Amino acid sequence: MGGIVEFFLTEDRKKNRVNLRKSKLLIRASLLTSLFSSTYLVLSLTFDFDIGVKLMAFNVIGFLLLPFFLKFKISINGIGNLYVFVGGIAVMILAYASGGIFSAIYPWIISIPILALLVVNRKSAIFWGIISFAVMLGMGISRYLWF
């Protein structure tokens, strides 16, 4: 995977050791998450789970495109938050569409701030933690108000 990672890195990104490490992490995370999402896409196709097909196609394409943003002068934290957004929005919608708090995907919402902590920084993790908590709380409240 080393050659693929190097393709996305610019000289500016290589100058700062911390920026280089974060860039490499983001590239690898994006490509591997795209691969993981493609397996879920195949399963969704196999079981005719239409919303899963659409969301995982969004993930596969989104995560494959993210490393290309490193070629531009966009901050690594901005791209990292975009990474969290792509995965997070898909997980949240998929959890809601597949049963809300009773969905097998619902617990994956907690992975969103963890990913932000690993890929971006603590400040982003707190932000995504608040978003994730609000979504989980909203799903829980909606379960008792409308069912």
Summary of the structure (lengths in Angstrom):
residues: 147
radius of gyration: 16.5
end to end distance: 48.1
largest distance: 55.6
contacts: 449
relative contact order: 0.11
helix: 87%
strand: 0%
